[in-house]
Amino acid sequence: MSPDPIQEIEAGLLAIGDEYRQRFATALTEHELRNVRADILGKKGALTRVLRAMGAVPSDRKREMGERVNAARAEVESAFETRLVELRQALRQAELSATPFDLSLPGRSPAPRGHRHPISLVRQEILEIFKSLGFETAWGPEVEHEVNNFTKLAFPPDHPATDLQDTFWVRVLGGAPEARVLLRTQTSTVQVREMTRHSAPLAIVSGGSVYRRDDDVTHSPMFHQIEGLLVNENVSFAELKGVLTQFVHRLYGERAVRFRPSYFPFVEPGAELDVACVFCEADLSTRASCRICKGTGWLEILGCGMVHPSVLEHCGIDAERFTGFAFGLGVERVAMLRYGIPDIRILFENDPRFLAEF
Ligand code: DAH
């Protein structure tokens, strides 16, 4: 038996009435509300389905049933409009009562600002100290001739530093075999270049990258040095001591220094300069266990000496008339001591968390 179309329509309208009232009231956005409306009045909506039963309604009831369906549609439409106005008003109200946007606030920059690398900061600081002591800044290339790196600096031809184990040699295509080229192992090359180009008197400092086949917690295959050279008439070891002691005091504050005899082929006499350990000096009870100075109380910070007369002669300077002193120091070592950095490699990994500390 087919269901009574009138009953079917009445039940449908009743269900629709319950559904739209409840769903319109709980819709919280205009989008949700419009979806509910489509579920009821749309092409595949609930009311459209009810209308399909109209065909089977006896003709004497058609008009009445048609009016009831139309009234239901009008009711849904007007409830929709009412709720729409309500939602729009609530939205506007929320906007008006929200914390006001402050147009006078400064803008946000898109990325944090960068700054110099700690190695560059320390190098700059050291060069500035020597500039203030009257030294001029000079530069030299990182790819060098063997003569500037070793020969003119009086390294004997079979010196172990020239060994493949220590030096990165560069093969120059088509180059003469005797004109050997390397990545400079020290900034002392700049001494040779400056003396050859300018003759004496001169006072220069230079800083830059140097390369050696070394790789552990305190050695990196690429590191940075600062080199200094002063040549004039009557320069003695007293001037060397005076300038370098002044330098240490400006860099580390007034603390004890000592000069220890040492050997470098291009100076005579040669020395290493130690400064009183900045870590355990203040509390001597910690000295024995100090890992930085290894309990000695001294930190070695640079090599220095009186320029060997043969180096002056190799660079065209009259060694009877002129004397001079030179020194070289490692920038990483100064930075590591200054900031308590235990492993040199941290300086080159460029982890932003490390760099942000400077
Ligand atoms: N070039 C040396 C090195 O790399 C450091 C050095 C020592 C430089 C003594 C000098 C000096 O100018 O006089 O180990």
Residues whose N, C-alpha, C, O or C-beta is under 5 A from the ligand:
A	BS01	DAH	T185 Q186 S188 G228 F264 V267 G303 C304 G305 A326 F327 G328
